[in-house]
Amino acid sequence: MKLGAFSVSLSVENLSVSKKFYENLGFSVFGGSMSQNYLIMKNKDCLIGLFQGMFQGNILTFNPG
């Protein structure tokens, strides 16, 4: 049974440092832009969003189907 997709949005203090950290874990930039203070990063089927100064705390979203 395929449940759907989870997405994780992380509120980060320093987008550049966070980008380098996740690149070391095998992620690469999939979307977003440094100039807009957010990046979407992908490692195989796993996506994470890195957001600097957009919201407080981290967000886990479930998209059914």
PDB file of N, CA, C, O and CB in Angstrom:
ATOM      1  N   MET A   1       0.845  -1.175   0.000  1.00  0.00           N
ATOM      2  CA  MET A   1       0.000   0.000   0.000  1.00  0.00           C
ATOM      3  C   MET A   1       0.887   1.233   0.000  1.00  0.00           C
ATOM      4  O   MET A   1       1.790   1.348   0.829  1.00  0.00           O
ATOM      5  CB  MET A   1      -0.960   0.001   1.215  1.00  0.00           C
ATOM      6  N   LYS A   2       0.642   2.147  -0.912  1.00  0.00           N
ATOM      7  CA  LYS A   2       1.383   3.398  -0.965  1.00  0.00           C
ATOM      8  C   LYS A   2       0.621   4.443  -0.153  1.00  0.00           C
ATOM      9  O   LYS A   2      -0.513   4.794  -0.480  1.00  0.00           O
ATOM     10  CB  LYS A   2       1.592   3.870  -2.441  1.00  0.00           C
ATOM     11  N   LEU A   3       1.253   4.928   0.895  1.00  0.00           N
ATOM     12  CA  LEU A   3       0.594   5.878   1.784  1.00  0.00           C
ATOM     13  C   LEU A   3       0.545   7.290   1.233  1.00  0.00           C
ATOM     14  O   LEU A   3      -0.455   7.986   1.411  1.00  0.00           O
ATOM     15  CB  LEU A   3       1.284   5.891   3.102  1.00  0.00           C
ATOM     16  N   GLY A   4       1.584   7.717   0.581  1.00  0.00           N
ATOM     17  CA  GLY A   4       1.680   9.087   0.102  1.00  0.00           C
ATOM     18  C   GLY A   4       3.082   9.598   0.338  1.00  0.00           C
ATOM     19  O   GLY A   4       4.032   8.820   0.426  1.00  0.00           O
ATOM     20  N   ALA A   5       3.208  10.894   0.438  1.00  0.00           N
ATOM     21  CA  ALA A   5       4.529  11.508   0.576  1.00  0.00           C
ATOM     22  C   ALA A   5       4.591  12.380   1.821  1.00  0.00           C
ATOM     23  O   ALA A   5       3.672  13.143   2.118  1.00  0.00           O
ATOM     24  CB  ALA A   5       4.870  12.337  -0.667  1.00  0.00           C
ATOM     25  N   PHE A   6       5.685  12.248   2.530  1.00  0.00           N
ATOM     26  CA  PHE A   6       5.974  13.128   3.646  1.00  0.00           C
ATOM     27  C   PHE A   6       6.977  14.170   3.182  1.00  0.00           C
ATOM     28  O   PHE A   6       7.882  13.864   2.407  1.00  0.00           O
ATOM     29  CB  PHE A   6       6.510  12.334   4.869  1.00  0.00           C
ATOM     30  N   SER A   7       6.821  15.383   3.648  1.00  0.00           N
ATOM     31  CA  SER A   7       7.829  16.393   3.377  1.00  0.00           C
ATOM     32  C   SER A   7       8.218  17.053   4.693  1.00  0.00           C
ATOM     33  O   SER A   7       7.385  17.273   5.572  1.00  0.00           O
ATOM     34  CB  SER A   7       7.313  17.444   2.353  1.00  0.00           C
ATOM     35  N   VAL A   8       9.496  17.359   4.803  1.00  0.00           N
ATOM     36  CA  VAL A   8      10.033  17.981   6.005  1.00  0.00           C
ATOM     37  C   VAL A   8      10.538  19.366   5.627  1.00  0.00           C
ATOM     38  O   VAL A   8      11.363  19.509   4.725  1.00  0.00           O
ATOM     39  CB  VAL A   8      11.171  17.113   6.641  1.00  0.00           C
ATOM     40  N   SER A   9      10.048  20.367   6.311  1.00  0.00           N
ATOM     41  CA  SER A   9      10.518  21.736   6.133  1.00  0.00           C
ATOM     42  C   SER A   9      11.273  22.135   7.390  1.00  0.00           C
ATOM     43  O   SER A   9      10.718  22.145   8.489  1.00  0.00           O
ATOM     44  CB  SER A   9       9.332  22.721   5.845  1.00  0.00           C
ATOM     45  N   LEU A  10      12.535  22.462   7.214  1.00  0.00           N
ATOM     46  CA  LEU A  10      13.386  22.793   8.350  1.00  0.00           C
ATOM     47  C   LEU A  10      13.671  24.288   8.381  1.00  0.00           C
ATOM     48  O   LEU A  10      14.077  24.876   7.379  1.00  0.00           O
ATOM     49  CB  LEU A  10      14.699  21.999   8.292  1.00  0.00           C
ATOM     50  N   SER A  11      13.458  24.883   9.521  1.00  0.00           N
ATOM     51  CA  SER A  11      13.798  26.281   9.737  1.00  0.00           C
ATOM     52  C   SER A  11      15.263  26.334  10.147  1.00  0.00           C
ATOM     53  O   SER A  11      15.632  25.812  11.199  1.00  0.00           O
ATOM     54  CB  SER A  11      12.872  26.945  10.820  1.00  0.00           C
ATOM     55  N   VAL A  12      16.099  26.960   9.326  1.00  0.00           N
ATOM     56  CA  VAL A  12      17.544  26.987   9.577  1.00  0.00           C
ATOM     57  C   VAL A  12      18.018  28.404   9.846  1.00  0.00           C
ATOM     58  O   VAL A  12      17.434  29.371   9.357  1.00  0.00           O
ATOM     59  CB  VAL A  12      18.311  26.394   8.389  1.00  0.00           C
ATOM     60  N   GLU A  13      19.081  28.515  10.628  1.00  0.00           N
ATOM     61  CA  GLU A  13      19.659  29.831  10.928  1.00  0.00           C
ATOM     62  C   GLU A  13      20.570  30.320   9.820  1.00  0.00           C
ATOM     63  O   GLU A  13      20.630  31.520   9.550  1.00  0.00           O
ATOM     64  CB  GLU A  13      20.430  29.781  12.230  1.00  0.00           C
ATOM     65  N   ASN A  14      21.286  29.397   9.170  1.00  0.00           N
ATOM     66  CA  ASN A  14      22.231  29.769   8.130  1.00  0.00           C
ATOM     67  C   ASN A  14      22.057  28.813   6.952  1.00  0.00           C
ATOM     68  O   ASN A  14      22.454  27.650   7.019  1.00  0.00           O
ATOM     69  CB  ASN A  14      23.697  29.742   8.666  1.00  0.00           C
ATOM     70  N   LEU A  15      21.468  29.309   5.889  1.00  0.00           N
ATOM     71  CA  LEU A  15      21.136  28.474   4.737  1.00  0.00           C
ATOM     72  C   LEU A  15      22.382  27.892   4.076  1.00  0.00           C
ATOM     73  O   LEU A  15      22.382  26.735   3.656  1.00  0.00           O
ATOM     74  CB  LEU A  15      20.344  29.279   3.721  1.00  0.00           C
ATOM     75  N   SER A  16      23.425  28.679   3.986  1.00  0.00           N
ATOM     76  CA  SER A  16      24.658  28.221   3.347  1.00  0.00           C
ATOM     77  C   SER A  16      25.301  27.064   4.116  1.00  0.00           C
ATOM     78  O   SER A  16      25.724  26.075   3.518  1.00  0.00           O
ATOM     79  CB  SER A  16      25.647  29.378   3.229  1.00  0.00           C
ATOM     80  N   VAL A  17      25.370  27.192   5.437  1.00  0.00           N
ATOM     81  CA  VAL A  17      25.943  26.133   6.274  1.00  0.00           C
ATOM     82  C   VAL A  17      25.079  24.880   6.203  1.00  0.00           C
ATOM     83  O   VAL A  17      25.604  23.770   6.116  1.00  0.00           O
ATOM     84  CB  VAL A  17      26.082  26.607   7.739  1.00  0.00           C
ATOM     85  N   SER A  18      23.763  25.047   6.240  1.00  0.00           N
ATOM     86  CA  SER A  18      22.840  23.910   6.174  1.00  0.00           C
ATOM     87  C   SER A  18      22.938  23.203   4.833  1.00  0.00           C
ATOM     88  O   SER A  18      22.887  21.975   4.772  1.00  0.00           O
ATOM     89  CB  SER A  18      21.402  24.371   6.417  1.00  0.00           C
ATOM     90  N   LYS A  19      23.078  23.967   3.760  1.00  0.00           N
ATOM     91  CA  LYS A  19      23.232  23.386   2.419  1.00  0.00           C
ATOM     92  C   LYS A  19      24.460  22.483   2.372  1.00  0.00           C
ATOM     93  O   LYS A  19      24.387  21.356   1.883  1.00  0.00           O
ATOM     94  CB  LYS A  19      23.345  24.498   1.348  1.00  0.00           C
ATOM     95  N   LYS A  20      25.570  22.970   2.873  1.00  0.00           N
ATOM     96  CA  LYS A  20      26.806  22.182   2.886  1.00  0.00           C
ATOM     97  C   LYS A  20      26.646  20.920   3.733  1.00  0.00           C
ATOM     98  O   LYS A  20      27.122  19.852   3.349  1.00  0.00           O
ATOM     99  CB  LYS A  20      27.973  23.028   3.417  1.00  0.00           C
ATOM    100  N   PHE A  21      25.981  21.038   4.881  1.00  0.00           N
ATOM    101  CA  PHE A  21      25.755  19.883   5.753  1.00  0.00           C
ATOM    102  C   PHE A  21      24.991  18.786   5.017  1.00  0.00           C
ATOM    103  O   PHE A  21      25.398  17.624   5.035  1.00  0.00           O
ATOM    104  CB  PHE A  21      24.988  20.306   7.016  1.00  0.00           C
ATOM    105  N   TYR A  22      23.883  19.151   4.372  1.00  0.00           N
ATOM    106  CA  TYR A  22      23.061  18.153   3.692  1.00  0.00           C
ATOM    107  C   TYR A  22      23.724  17.634   2.422  1.00  0.00           C
ATOM    108  O   TYR A  22      23.487  16.490   2.036  1.00  0.00           O
ATOM    109  CB  TYR A  22      21.701  18.737   3.358  1.00  0.00           C
ATOM    110  N   GLU A  23      24.556  18.450   1.758  1.00  0.00           N
ATOM    111  CA  GLU A  23      25.322  17.948   0.627  1.00  0.00           C
ATOM    112  C   GLU A  23      26.290  16.860   1.078  1.00  0.00           C
ATOM    113  O   GLU A  23      26.515  15.894   0.350  1.00  0.00           O
ATOM    114  CB  GLU A  23      26.083  19.091  -0.058  1.00  0.00           C
ATOM    115  N   ASN A  24      26.861  17.005   2.261  1.00  0.00           N
ATOM    116  CA  ASN A  24      27.756  15.983   2.807  1.00  0.00           C
ATOM    117  C   ASN A  24      27.016  14.681   3.111  1.00  0.00           C
ATOM    118  O   ASN A  24      27.641  13.624   3.193  1.00  0.00           O
ATOM    119  CB  ASN A  24      28.432  16.501   4.073  1.00  0.00           C
ATOM    120  N   LEU A  25      25.703  14.743   3.278  1.00  0.00           N
ATOM    121  CA  LEU A  25      24.887  13.551   3.507  1.00  0.00           C
ATOM    122  C   LEU A  25      24.355  12.961   2.198  1.00  0.00           C
ATOM    123  O   LEU A  25      23.615  11.977   2.214  1.00  0.00           O
ATOM    124  CB  LEU A  25      23.724  13.887   4.434  1.00  0.00           C
ATOM    125  N   GLY A  26      24.731  13.562   1.068  1.00  0.00           N
ATOM    126  CA  GLY A  26      24.324  13.028  -0.223  1.00  0.00           C
ATOM    127  C   GLY A  26      23.167  13.747  -0.893  1.00  0.00           C
ATOM    128  O   GLY A  26      22.704  13.309  -1.946  1.00  0.00           O
ATOM    129  N   PHE A  27      22.690  14.835  -0.313  1.00  0.00           N
ATOM    130  CA  PHE A  27      21.601  15.605  -0.914  1.00  0.00           C
ATOM    131  C   PHE A  27      22.164  16.569  -1.961  1.00  0.00           C
ATOM    132  O   PHE A  27      23.323  16.978  -1.885  1.00  0.00           O
ATOM    133  CB  PHE A  27      20.810  16.383   0.174  1.00  0.00           C
ATOM    134  N   SER A  28      21.336  16.919  -2.929  1.00  0.00           N
ATOM    135  CA  SER A  28      21.699  17.954  -3.901  1.00  0.00           C
ATOM    136  C   SER A  28      20.515  18.904  -4.053  1.00  0.00           C
ATOM    137  O   SER A  28      19.371  18.546  -3.771  1.00  0.00           O
ATOM    138  CB  SER A  28      22.099  17.325  -5.287  1.00  0.00           C
ATOM    139  N   VAL A  29      20.811  20.109  -4.501  1.00  0.00           N
ATOM    140  CA  VAL A  29      19.766  21.128  -4.657  1.00  0.00           C
ATOM    141  C   VAL A  29      18.829  20.706  -5.782  1.00  0.00           C
ATOM    142  O   VAL A  29      19.266  20.372  -6.884  1.00  0.00           O
ATOM    143  CB  VAL A  29      20.386  22.533  -4.951  1.00  0.00           C
ATOM    144  N   PHE A  30      17.537  20.727  -5.486  1.00  0.00           N
ATOM    145  CA  PHE A  30      16.490  20.306  -6.410  1.00  0.00           C
ATOM    146  C   PHE A  30      15.609  21.492  -6.825  1.00  0.00           C
ATOM    147  O   PHE A  30      15.024  21.491  -7.908  1.00  0.00           O
ATOM    148  CB  PHE A  30      15.630  19.205  -5.769  1.00  0.00           C
ATOM    149  N   GLY A  31      15.525  22.490  -5.961  1.00  0.00           N
ATOM    150  CA  GLY A  31      14.686  23.655  -6.234  1.00  0.00           C
ATOM    151  C   GLY A  31      14.981  24.776  -5.252  1.00  0.00           C
ATOM    152  O   GLY A  31      15.825  24.638  -4.367  1.00  0.00           O
ATOM    153  N   GLY A  32      14.280  25.878  -5.418  1.00  0.00           N
ATOM    154  CA  GLY A  32      14.478  27.028  -4.559  1.00  0.00           C
ATOM    155  C   GLY A  32      15.695  27.820  -4.978  1.00  0.00           C
ATOM    156  O   GLY A  32      16.297  27.547  -6.017  1.00  0.00           O
ATOM    157  N   SER A  33      16.063  28.814  -4.162  1.00  0.00           N
ATOM    158  CA  SER A  33      17.249  29.613  -4.469  1.00  0.00           C
ATOM    159  C   SER A  33      17.788  30.259  -3.200  1.00  0.00           C
ATOM    160  O   SER A  33      17.039  30.595  -2.282  1.00  0.00           O
ATOM    161  CB  SER A  33      16.925  30.691  -5.525  1.00  0.00           C
ATOM    162  N   MET A  34      19.081  30.419  -3.173  1.00  0.00           N
ATOM    163  CA  MET A  34      19.734  31.076  -2.031  1.00  0.00           C
ATOM    164  C   MET A  34      19.219  32.512  -1.891  1.00  0.00           C
ATOM    165  O   MET A  34      19.034  32.997  -0.774  1.00  0.00           O
ATOM    166  CB  MET A  34      21.285  31.068  -2.201  1.00  0.00           C
ATOM    167  N   SER A  35      18.988  33.191  -3.014  1.00  0.00           N
ATOM    168  CA  SER A  35      18.553  34.592  -2.973  1.00  0.00           C
ATOM    169  C   SER A  35      17.158  34.752  -2.379  1.00  0.00           C
ATOM    170  O   SER A  35      16.813  35.824  -1.881  1.00  0.00           O
ATOM    171  CB  SER A  35      18.578  35.184  -4.368  1.00  0.00           C
ATOM    172  N   GLN A  36      16.350  33.680  -2.429  1.00  0.00           N
ATOM    173  CA  GLN A  36      15.007  33.732  -1.850  1.00  0.00           C
ATOM    174  C   GLN A  36      14.953  33.064  -0.482  1.00  0.00           C
ATOM    175  O   GLN A  36      13.873  32.874   0.077  1.00  0.00           O
ATOM    176  CB  GLN A  36      14.006  33.071  -2.784  1.00  0.00           C
ATOM    177  N   ASN A  37      16.120  32.707   0.059  1.00  0.00           N
ATOM    178  CA  ASN A  37      16.271  32.144   1.403  1.00  0.00           C
ATOM    179  C   ASN A  37      15.612  30.784   1.608  1.00  0.00           C
ATOM    180  O   ASN A  37      15.185  30.464   2.717  1.00  0.00           O
ATOM    181  CB  ASN A  37      15.715  33.095   2.393  1.00  0.00           C
ATOM    182  N   TYR A  38      15.525  29.977   0.542  1.00  0.00           N
ATOM    183  CA  TYR A  38      15.060  28.608   0.729  1.00  0.00           C
ATOM    184  C   TYR A  38      15.621  27.704  -0.360  1.00  0.00           C
ATOM    185  O   TYR A  38      15.862  28.131  -1.489  1.00  0.00           O
ATOM    186  CB  TYR A  38      13.526  28.552   0.733  1.00  0.00           C
ATOM    187  N   LEU A  39      15.822  26.441   0.012  1.00  0.00           N
ATOM    188  CA  LEU A  39      16.274  25.423  -0.929  1.00  0.00           C
ATOM    189  C   LEU A  39      15.471  24.152  -0.705  1.00  0.00           C
ATOM    190  O   LEU A  39      15.130  23.814   0.429  1.00  0.00           O
ATOM    191  CB  LEU A  39      17.795  25.150  -0.774  1.00  0.00           C
ATOM    192  N   ILE A  40      15.177  23.462  -1.775  1.00  0.00           N
ATOM    193  CA  ILE A  40      14.614  22.118  -1.704  1.00  0.00           C
ATOM    194  C   ILE A  40      15.765  21.188  -2.099  1.00  0.00           C
ATOM    195  O   ILE A  40      16.379  21.356  -3.152  1.00  0.00           O
ATOM    196  CB  ILE A  40      13.325  21.939  -2.656  1.00  0.00           C
ATOM    197  N   MET A  41      16.043  20.214  -1.245  1.00  0.00           N
ATOM    198  CA  MET A  41      17.149  19.307  -1.512  1.00  0.00           C
ATOM    199  C   MET A  41      16.644  17.884  -1.603  1.00  0.00           C
ATOM    200  O   MET A  41      15.683  17.506  -0.933  1.00  0.00           O
ATOM    201  CB  MET A  41      18.222  19.423  -0.430  1.00  0.00           C
ATOM    202  N   LYS A  42      17.311  17.090  -2.449  1.00  0.00           N
ATOM    203  CA  LYS A  42      16.844  15.742  -2.735  1.00  0.00           C
ATOM    204  C   LYS A  42      17.987  14.742  -2.607  1.00  0.00           C
ATOM    205  O   LYS A  42      19.122  15.001  -3.009  1.00  0.00           O
ATOM    206  CB  LYS A  42      16.227  15.672  -4.138  1.00  0.00           C
ATOM    207  N   ASN A  43      17.643  13.585  -2.031  1.00  0.00           N
ATOM    208  CA  ASN A  43      18.545  12.441  -1.979  1.00  0.00           C
ATOM    209  C   ASN A  43      17.688  11.222  -2.291  1.00  0.00           C
ATOM    210  O   ASN A  43      16.949  10.744  -1.431  1.00  0.00           O
ATOM    211  CB  ASN A  43      19.276  12.313  -0.570  1.00  0.00           C
ATOM    212  N   LYS A  44      17.785  10.718  -3.521  1.00  0.00           N
ATOM    213  CA  LYS A  44      16.937   9.637  -4.031  1.00  0.00           C
ATOM    214  C   LYS A  44      15.470  10.044  -3.909  1.00  0.00           C
ATOM    215  O   LYS A  44      15.060  11.006  -4.559  1.00  0.00           O
ATOM    216  CB  LYS A  44      17.203   8.306  -3.261  1.00  0.00           C
ATOM    217  N   ASP A  45      14.665   9.351  -3.103  1.00  0.00           N
ATOM    218  CA  ASP A  45      13.239   9.681  -2.965  1.00  0.00           C
ATOM    219  C   ASP A  45      12.957  10.625  -1.802  1.00  0.00           C
ATOM    220  O   ASP A  45      11.800  10.952  -1.540  1.00  0.00           O
ATOM    221  CB  ASP A  45      12.434   8.415  -2.784  1.00  0.00           C
ATOM    222  N   CYS A  46      13.976  11.058  -1.118  1.00  0.00           N
ATOM    223  CA  CYS A  46      13.809  11.895   0.075  1.00  0.00           C
ATOM    224  C   CYS A  46      13.992  13.375  -0.282  1.00  0.00           C
ATOM    225  O   CYS A  46      15.008  13.766  -0.857  1.00  0.00           O
ATOM    226  CB  CYS A  46      14.818  11.477   1.179  1.00  0.00           C
ATOM    227  N   LEU A  47      12.995  14.183   0.068  1.00  0.00           N
ATOM    228  CA  LEU A  47      13.056  15.626  -0.146  1.00  0.00           C
ATOM    229  C   LEU A  47      13.001  16.346   1.186  1.00  0.00           C
ATOM    230  O   LEU A  47      12.237  15.971   2.076  1.00  0.00           O
ATOM    231  CB  LEU A  47      11.910  16.097  -1.059  1.00  0.00           C
ATOM    232  N   ILE A  48      13.818  17.386   1.318  1.00  0.00           N
ATOM    233  CA  ILE A  48      13.730  18.257   2.484  1.00  0.00           C
ATOM    234  C   ILE A  48      13.747  19.701   1.992  1.00  0.00           C
ATOM    235  O   ILE A  48      14.334  20.017   0.957  1.00  0.00           O
ATOM    236  CB  ILE A  48      14.902  17.984   3.495  1.00  0.00           C
ATOM    237  N   GLY A  49      13.097  20.557   2.751  1.00  0.00           N
ATOM    238  CA  GLY A  49      13.127  21.981   2.468  1.00  0.00           C
ATOM    239  C   GLY A  49      13.907  22.693   3.560  1.00  0.00           C
ATOM    240  O   GLY A  49      13.688  22.449   4.746  1.00  0.00           O
ATOM    241  N   LEU A  50      14.810  23.567   3.165  1.00  0.00           N
ATOM    242  CA  LEU A  50      15.574  24.383   4.106  1.00  0.00           C
ATOM    243  C   LEU A  50      15.108  25.824   3.950  1.00  0.00           C
ATOM    244  O   LEU A  50      15.192  26.392   2.861  1.00  0.00           O
ATOM    245  CB  LEU A  50      17.125  24.254   3.861  1.00  0.00           C
ATOM    246  N   PHE A  51      14.618  26.415   5.032  1.00  0.00           N
ATOM    247  CA  PHE A  51      14.036  27.748   4.990  1.00  0.00           C
ATOM    248  C   PHE A  51      14.699  28.632   6.033  1.00  0.00           C
ATOM    249  O   PHE A  51      14.702  28.302   7.219  1.00  0.00           O
ATOM    250  CB  PHE A  51      12.514  27.691   5.216  1.00  0.00           C
ATOM    251  N   GLN A  52      15.257  29.747   5.600  1.00  0.00           N
ATOM    252  CA  GLN A  52      15.915  30.680   6.506  1.00  0.00           C
ATOM    253  C   GLN A  52      15.030  31.905   6.718  1.00  0.00           C
ATOM    254  O   GLN A  52      14.744  32.651   5.782  1.00  0.00           O
ATOM    255  CB  GLN A  52      17.298  31.096   5.957  1.00  0.00           C
ATOM    256  N   GLY A  53      14.601  32.099   7.973  1.00  0.00           N
ATOM    257  CA  GLY A  53      13.841  33.289   8.333  1.00  0.00           C
ATOM    258  C   GLY A  53      12.405  33.326   7.858  1.00  0.00           C
ATOM    259  O   GLY A  53      11.809  34.403   7.824  1.00  0.00           O
ATOM    260  N   MET A  54      11.827  32.204   7.491  1.00  0.00           N
ATOM    261  CA  MET A  54      10.448  32.210   6.983  1.00  0.00           C
ATOM    262  C   MET A  54       9.422  31.797   8.020  1.00  0.00           C
ATOM    263  O   MET A  54       8.284  32.266   7.978  1.00  0.00           O
ATOM    264  CB  MET A  54      10.337  31.299   5.798  1.00  0.00           C
ATOM    265  N   PHE A  55       9.795  30.933   8.950  1.00  0.00           N
ATOM    266  CA  PHE A  55       8.868  30.483   9.984  1.00  0.00           C
ATOM    267  C   PHE A  55       9.656  29.959  11.172  1.00  0.00           C
ATOM    268  O   PHE A  55      10.852  29.688  11.069  1.00  0.00           O
ATOM    269  CB  PHE A  55       7.911  29.395   9.439  1.00  0.00           C
ATOM    270  N   GLN A  56       8.976  29.821  12.297  1.00  0.00           N
ATOM    271  CA  GLN A  56       9.616  29.289  13.500  1.00  0.00           C
ATOM    272  C   GLN A  56       9.330  27.795  13.581  1.00  0.00           C
ATOM    273  O   GLN A  56       8.214  27.351  13.311  1.00  0.00           O
ATOM    274  CB  GLN A  56       9.111  30.026  14.785  1.00  0.00           C
ATOM    275  N   GLY A  57      10.327  27.039  13.948  1.00  0.00           N
ATOM    276  CA  GLY A  57      10.146  25.607  14.126  1.00  0.00           C
ATOM    277  C   GLY A  57      10.137  24.858  12.809  1.00  0.00           C
ATOM    278  O   GLY A  57      10.118  25.455  11.732  1.00  0.00           O
ATOM    279  N   ASN A  58      10.152  23.545  12.915  1.00  0.00           N
ATOM    280  CA  ASN A  58      10.148  22.661  11.754  1.00  0.00           C
ATOM    281  C   ASN A  58       8.732  22.161  11.482  1.00  0.00           C
ATOM    282  O   ASN A  58       7.900  22.107  12.387  1.00  0.00           O
ATOM    283  CB  ASN A  58      11.109  21.471  11.970  1.00  0.00           C
ATOM    284  N   ILE A  59       8.469  21.800  10.238  1.00  0.00           N
ATOM    285  CA  ILE A  59       7.124  21.375   9.841  1.00  0.00           C
ATOM    286  C   ILE A  59       7.220  20.034   9.118  1.00  0.00           C
ATOM    287  O   ILE A  59       8.034  19.868   8.209  1.00  0.00           O
ATOM    288  CB  ILE A  59       6.440  22.448   8.932  1.00  0.00           C
ATOM    289  N   LEU A  60       6.391  19.086   9.522  1.00  0.00           N
ATOM    290  CA  LEU A  60       6.252  17.805   8.837  1.00  0.00           C
ATOM    291  C   LEU A  60       4.882  17.785   8.180  1.00  0.00           C
ATOM    292  O   LEU A  60       3.864  17.970   8.847  1.00  0.00           O
ATOM    293  CB  LEU A  60       6.432  16.594   9.826  1.00  0.00           C
ATOM    294  N   THR A  61       4.857  17.561   6.880  1.00  0.00           N
ATOM    295  CA  THR A  61       3.610  17.569   6.119  1.00  0.00           C
ATOM    296  C   THR A  61       3.404  16.198   5.488  1.00  0.00           C
ATOM    297  O   THR A  61       4.349  15.593   4.981  1.00  0.00           O
ATOM    298  CB  THR A  61       3.624  18.681   5.031  1.00  0.00           C
ATOM    299  N   PHE A  62       2.180  15.715   5.520  1.00  0.00           N
ATOM    300  CA  PHE A  62       1.826  14.447   4.871  1.00  0.00           C
ATOM    301  C   PHE A  62       0.862  14.732   3.736  1.00  0.00           C
ATOM    302  O   PHE A  62      -0.182  15.353   3.937  1.00  0.00           O
ATOM    303  CB  PHE A  62       1.200  13.442   5.888  1.00  0.00           C
ATOM    304  N   ASN A  63       1.215  14.275   2.540  1.00  0.00           N
ATOM    305  CA  ASN A  63       0.358  14.411   1.369  1.00  0.00           C
ATOM    306  C   ASN A  63      -0.132  13.020   0.963  1.00  0.00           C
ATOM    307  O   ASN A  63       0.624  12.255   0.364  1.00  0.00           O
ATOM    308  CB  ASN A  63       1.118  15.109   0.191  1.00  0.00           C
ATOM    309  N   PRO A  64      -1.384  12.681   1.278  1.00  0.00           N
ATOM    310  CA  PRO A  64      -1.872  11.338   0.981  1.00  0.00           C
ATOM    311  C   PRO A  64      -1.981  11.073  -0.520  1.00  0.00           C
ATOM    312  O   PRO A  64      -2.124  11.985  -1.335  1.00  0.00           O
ATOM    313  CB  PRO A  64      -3.219  11.126   1.633  1.00  0.00           C
ATOM    314  N   GLY A  65      -1.904   9.769  -0.847  1.00  0.00           N
ATOM    315  CA  GLY A  65      -2.107   9.368  -2.238  1.00  0.00           C
ATOM    316  C   GLY A  65      -0.898   9.233  -2.970  1.00  0.00           C
ATOM    317  O   GLY A  65      -0.927   8.899  -4.155  1.00  0.00           O
TER     318      GLY A  65
END
